[in-house]
Amino acid sequence: MIDIIASFFFYNLAIKRGEKEFLQDNADLEVSAQAMDEFTQGDWRNWVRNQPFEEMELTSYDGLKLAGYFLPAKRPSNKLVIFSHGYLGNAKQMGLYGQYYYEQLGYNIFMADARGHGNSEGDYYGFGWHDRLDLIDWTQQLIGKLGDDTEVVYHGLSMGAATVLMASGEKLPNQVKAIIADSPYSDVYGLFAYQMKRMFHLPAFPFLDSTSVVTKFKADYSLKEASSLHQVEKAKVPIFYIHGNADTFVPTEMTKELYSHTKSPAEMWLVDNANHGESFVIAKRNI
């Protein structure tokens, strides 16, 4: 009985859509002062507000209405970056990276609210698994909009990094040329096991296994099948991994494991003194 109660508790805690108070004041998510300043006060925020994003809509394979935002390059270009945001985030937070692609590299940029986030429908968080199929569907829609000569880069952060890696093992459109995964986790079960031990001092078994059954029933995926690791073992597109060496929320070892299992050409960049999701800001400030 305790196991059953716990499984619904952890499903509601982490996977059901809604505010997640358990992450407030989580020491593993503390970031440096310079990163916090960039996240909350950076000029990218005004840049995002001032861009004439075209609102787009996609109906997912299981009938959800998903929201996306497209910004054409200043000058005609066949380069497109598709961003995938993190857990509890939203599409336009990826403007932190979008500004660079748009202003410095001249890319078309696209960012979508993942299912269960922002303006997209969905009553659960997919942690990348169903989102990988949404990503591919968005890609097909954008290729139809921009043309078959489009060259696509996937760029994901945290849960978004897992999303692009989970997509890497699928049959991707030929237009997808590279994947950038910043702070990914190897699989959802492993991430939850790590977090349960740190936050609740509980073992993965039997609680996560029963939570996985509930997740399969309510959200149509199990925690073990949602695996970036298994997907990159089938990848054909080059992958560039980024992770902070000081990440305690998603351990750096997960990226190292992913890198060592990647079938396609891969490179890895570990950023010293960067906690979860900080690598871009820390590296930029240190240049």
C-alpha positions in Angstrom: 0.0 0.0 0.0 2.8 2.4 0.8 4.4 1.7 -2.6 1.1 2.5 -4.4 0.6 5.7 -2.5 4.2 6.7 -3.1 4.0 6.1 -6.8 1.0 8.5 -7.2 2.8 11.0 -5.0 5.9 11.0 -7.1 3.9 11.1 -10.3 2.1 14.2 -9.1 5.2 15.7 -7.7 7.4 15.5 -10.9 5.4 14.5 -14.0 1.8 15.9 -13.6 1.6 19.5 -15.0 1.7 22.2 -12.4 3.9 24.2 -10.1 6.8 22.3 -8.5 7.4 23.8 -5.1 9.9 21.0 -4.2 12.4 22.7 -6.6 12.3 26.0 -4.8 15.4 26.6 -2.7 16.9 23.4 -4.1 20.7 23.8 -3.5 21.5 21.8 -6.6 19.8 24.5 -8.7 21.7 27.4 -7.2 23.6 29.4 -9.9 26.3 31.9 -9.8 25.6 35.6 -9.4 26.8 36.3 -12.9 24.6 33.5 -14.4 21.6 34.8 -12.4 22.2 38.3 -13.6 22.3 37.1 -17.2 19.2 34.9 -16.8 17.1 37.6 -15.2 18.5 40.9 -16.5 20.4 40.0 -19.7 19.7 42.1 -22.8 18.5 39.0 -24.5 15.2 39.4 -22.7 14.5 42.7 -24.3 15.7 41.3 -27.6 13.1 38.5 -27.4 10.3 41.0 -26.5 11.2 43.2 -29.5 11.2 40.4 -32.2 8.3 39.9 -34.5 7.9 36.2 -33.8 5.3 34.4 -36.0 3.1 32.2 -33.9 2.8 28.7 -35.3 0.6 25.7 -34.2 1.1 22.0 -34.5 -1.3 19.2 -33.7 0.7 16.4 -32.1 0.4 12.7 -33.1 -1.9 12.2 -30.1 -4.0 15.3 -30.7 -2.5 18.0 -28.5 -2.3 21.6 -29.8 1.3 22.8 -29.5 2.6 26.3 -29.8 5.7 27.5 -31.6 7.4 30.7 -32.5 9.3 31.4 -35.7 11.7 34.3 -36.5 13.0 34.5 -40.1 16.6 35.5 -40.5 17.4 39.1 -41.3 18.6 38.1 -44.7 17.4 35.0 -46.6 19.2 31.9 -45.3 18.7 28.2 -45.5 20.1 27.8 -41.9 17.6 27.0 -39.2 18.1 26.3 -35.5 15.2 24.6 -33.6 15.4 25.1 -29.9 14.1 22.8 -27.1 13.8 24.2 -23.6 14.1 22.8 -20.2 11.8 21.4 -17.5 9.2 23.9 -16.3 10.5 26.4 -18.9 9.0 27.9 -22.0 10.1 28.4 -25.6 11.2 32.0 -25.4 13.6 31.4 -22.6 15.8 29.9 -25.3 16.2 33.5 -26.6 19.3 33.5 -24.5 20.8 31.3 -27.2 18.5 32.5 -30.1 20.0 36.0 -30.0 23.4 34.6 -30.8 22.2 32.4 -33.7 20.1 35.3 -35.1 22.5 38.2 -34.7 25.9 36.6 -35.1 25.2 33.6 -37.3 22.3 34.8 -39.4 20.0 31.8 -38.7 16.3 31.5 -38.9 15.2 30.5 -35.4 12.3 28.5 -34.1 11.4 27.7 -30.5 8.3 25.7 -29.3 6.6 25.3 -25.9 7.0 21.6 -25.1 3.8 19.6 -24.3 2.6 20.5 -20.8 4.5 23.8 -20.9 3.8 27.4 -21.8 0.9 27.8 -24.4 1.0 24.1 -25.4 -1.6 21.6 -24.3 -0.9 18.6 -22.2 -1.4 17.6 -18.6 2.0 16.0 -18.0 5.7 16.5 -18.6 7.2 14.1 -21.2 10.8 14.6 -20.1 11.7 14.4 -23.8 10.2 11.1 -24.8 7.0 12.1 -26.5 8.6 15.5 -27.1 11.1 13.8 -29.5 8.3 13.0 -31.9 6.8 16.5 -31.6 10.3 17.9 -32.4 10.4 15.8 -35.6 6.9 16.9 -36.6 7.8 20.6 -36.1 10.9 20.0 -38.2 8.8 18.6 -41.1 6.4 21.5 -40.8 9.3 24.0 -40.9 11.0 22.3 -43.9 7.7 22.6 -45.7 7.6 26.3 -44.9 11.3 27.1 -45.7 12.1 24.6 -48.4 13.9 21.2 -48.9 17.3 22.9 -49.0 16.9 23.9 -45.3 19.8 22.8 -43.0 18.7 22.3 -39.5 20.5 22.3 -36.1 18.7 21.0 -33.0 19.8 22.8 -29.8 18.4 21.7 -26.5 19.0 22.6 -22.8 18.5 20.1 -19.9 15.2 18.4 -20.6 15.4 19.9 -24.1 18.9 18.4 -24.5 17.4 15.0 -23.6 14.6 15.7 -26.1 17.0 16.3 -29.0 19.1 13.3 -28.0 16.0 11.1 -27.8 15.1 12.3 -31.3 18.6 11.4 -32.6 17.8 7.7 -32.5 14.7 8.2 -34.8 14.7 8.5 -38.6 15.3 12.2 -38.8 14.7 14.3 -41.9 17.8 14.5 -44.0 17.8 18.3 -43.4 18.9 17.8 -39.8 22.7 18.2 -39.8 23.8 18.5 -36.2 22.6 18.3 -32.6 23.7 20.4 -29.6 22.9 18.9 -26.2 23.6 21.2 -23.2 23.3 19.5 -19.7 21.4 16.3 -20.8 20.5 13.3 -18.7 21.1 9.8 -19.8 17.6 8.5 -19.0 14.6 9.5 -16.9 14.8 6.6 -14.5 18.4 7.3 -13.7 17.8 11.0 -13.2 14.9 10.4 -10.9 16.9 7.8 -8.9 19.7 10.3 -8.5 17.3 13.0 -7.4 15.3 10.7 -5.0 18.5 9.8 -3.2 19.6 13.5 -2.9 16.3 15.0 -2.0 14.4 12.3 -0.2 17.2 9.8 0.8 15.1 7.0 -0.8 16.2 4.1 -2.9 14.9 3.8 -6.5 13.4 0.4 -6.0 10.5 -0.1 -5.4 9.2 3.5 -5.6 10.4 4.4 -9.0 9.4 1.2 -10.6 5.8 1.6 -9.3 5.9 5.3 -10.4 6.9 4.1 -13.8 3.8 2.0 -14.0 1.6 5.0 -13.1 3.4 7.1 -15.6 2.8 4.5 -18.3 -0.9 4.5 -17.5 -1.3 8.2 -17.2 1.2 9.6 -19.7 1.9 6.6 -22.0 5.6 6.2 -21.3 7.7 4.4 -18.8 10.7 6.0 -17.0 13.1 3.4 -18.4 12.0 3.6 -22.0 12.6 7.4 -21.9 16.3 6.9 -22.5 18.7 9.3 -24.3 21.4 6.7 -23.9 19.6 4.0 -25.9 18.8 6.6 -28.6 22.3 8.0 -29.1 23.4 4.4 -29.7 21.4 4.6 -32.9 22.3 8.2 -33.8 23.6 9.1 -37.3 23.8 12.9 -36.9 26.8 14.5 -35.3 26.3 15.5 -31.7 28.0 18.2 -29.6 27.7 17.7 -25.9 28.0 20.6 -23.3 28.0 20.2 -19.6 29.1 22.1 -16.5 31.7 20.4 -14.4 30.0 21.7 -11.3 26.5 20.4 -12.2 24.9 18.7 -9.2 21.4 18.7 -10.5 22.1 16.5 -13.6 25.5 15.0 -12.9 28.2 15.6 -15.4 28.9 11.8 -15.5 25.6 11.4 -17.5 27.0 13.4 -20.4 30.3 11.5 -20.3 28.3 8.3 -20.5 26.2 9.6 -23.3 29.3 10.7 -25.2 31.0 7.3 -24.8 27.9 5.5 -26.2 27.2 7.8 -29.1 27.3 6.0 -32.5 27.6 9.2 -34.6 30.5 11.6 -34.6 30.5 13.4 -31.3 32.4 16.0 -29.3 32.2 17.0 -25.7 32.9 20.4 -24.0 33.0 20.5 -20.2 32.9 23.9 -18.7 34.6 24.4 -15.3 32.8 26.1 -12.5 29.4 25.8 -14.3 26.4 24.4 -12.5 23.3 23.2 -14.3 22.5 25.1 -17.4 25.2 27.7 -16.7 27.8 26.7 -19.3 26.9 29.2 -22.0 26.8 32.1 -19.6 30.0 31.2 -17.7 31.9 30.5 -20.9 30.7 33.8 -22.5 31.6 35.8 -19.5 35.1 34.3 -19.3 36.0 35.0 -23.0 
